[in-house]
Amino acid sequence: MRQQRIEYPSGWLYLCQHESVHFIIDALLQVDPKKEFNKTELAEFAGVSRQSVRRHIDKLVELGVVAETAGGKRYHYNLESPVGKLVAELNGELSAIGAGRADPSTAEE
């Protein structure tokens, strides 16, 4: 079943199939969407290598998570795109419910 998921990924798996993408998106969600950055700045903020950003930035642009500016030399989180907006909304909803940070021993049964 896992191999089938890899061969025919959902949109979510396609987006997050590499761990570094998780950290890149997490970093994007924590910055002002109007703030522009280059690949090096994004790599530093996300805590991943510049090579990881280079490897995944085109996919993030293709999906609309980030938009290119300055002729492709700078980027910003793209809240104008449907995917960028939905990722931000999902993050907001998960943050609102605590995203698993609540102490499970205090949860109601």
C-alpha positions in Angstrom: 0.0 0.0 0.0 2.8 2.4 0.8 4.4 1.9 -2.6 1.0 2.7 -4.2 0.8 5.9 -2.3 4.3 6.8 -3.5 3.5 6.0 -7.1 0.1 7.7 -7.0 0.4 10.4 -4.3 -2.5 12.6 -3.1 -1.9 16.3 -3.4 -0.9 16.4 0.2 1.7 13.7 -0.2 3.0 15.2 -3.3 3.5 18.5 -1.5 5.0 17.0 1.7 6.9 13.9 0.4 10.2 15.3 1.5 10.8 16.3 5.2 12.5 19.5 4.2 9.3 20.7 2.6 7.6 20.5 5.9 10.1 22.8 7.5 10.0 25.2 4.5 6.2 25.5 4.7 6.3 25.9 8.5 8.8 28.8 8.0 6.6 30.4 5.4 3.6 30.2 7.7 5.6 32.2 10.3 6.6 35.2 8.2 4.6 38.1 6.9 3.3 37.1 3.4 4.5 40.4 2.1 8.1 39.8 3.2 10.3 38.8 0.3 13.2 36.4 0.7 15.8 34.7 -1.4 16.6 30.9 -1.3 19.4 31.4 1.2 17.3 33.4 3.6 14.5 30.8 3.3 16.9 28.0 4.0 18.3 29.7 7.1 14.9 30.5 8.5 13.5 27.0 7.7 16.6 25.3 9.1 17.2 23.3 5.9 20.0 23.4 3.4 20.1 25.8 0.5 20.2 22.7 -1.7 16.8 21.6 -0.3 15.2 24.9 -1.0 16.6 24.9 -4.6 15.3 21.3 -5.0 11.8 22.2 -3.8 11.2 25.9 -4.6 9.9 25.2 -8.2 7.3 22.8 -6.8 6.2 25.3 -4.3 5.9 28.0 -7.0 4.0 25.5 -9.3 1.5 24.8 -6.6 1.1 28.5 -5.7 2.5 28.2 -2.2 5.1 30.8 -3.0 5.3 33.4 -5.7 8.4 34.6 -7.5 9.4 38.3 -7.5 12.4 40.2 -8.9 12.6 37.9 -11.9 12.7 34.7 -9.9 15.5 35.8 -7.5 13.1 36.6 -4.6 9.9 34.9 -3.3 7.1 35.5 -0.9 4.4 33.3 0.6 1.4 33.5 -1.8 -1.8 34.0 0.1 -3.5 35.0 -3.2 -3.3 31.5 -4.6 -5.9 28.9 -3.6 -3.3 26.4 -2.3 -1.4 29.1 -0.3 -4.7 30.3 1.2 -5.8 26.7 2.1 -2.5 25.8 3.7 -2.7 29.0 5.8 -6.3 28.2 6.8 -5.5 24.6 7.7 -2.6 25.9 9.8 -4.9 28.3 11.5 -7.4 25.7 12.3 -4.8 23.3 13.7 -3.3 26.0 15.8 -6.7 26.9 17.1 -7.2 23.4 18.5 -3.7 23.1 19.8 -2.2 20.8 17.1 -1.6 18.1 19.6 0.1 20.3 22.2 -2.6 19.8 24.8 -1.8 17.4 27.6 -3.6 14.2 26.7 -4.0 13.3 30.4 -6.4 16.3 30.7 -8.5 15.5 27.6 -12.1 14.5 28.2 -13.0 11.0 27.4 
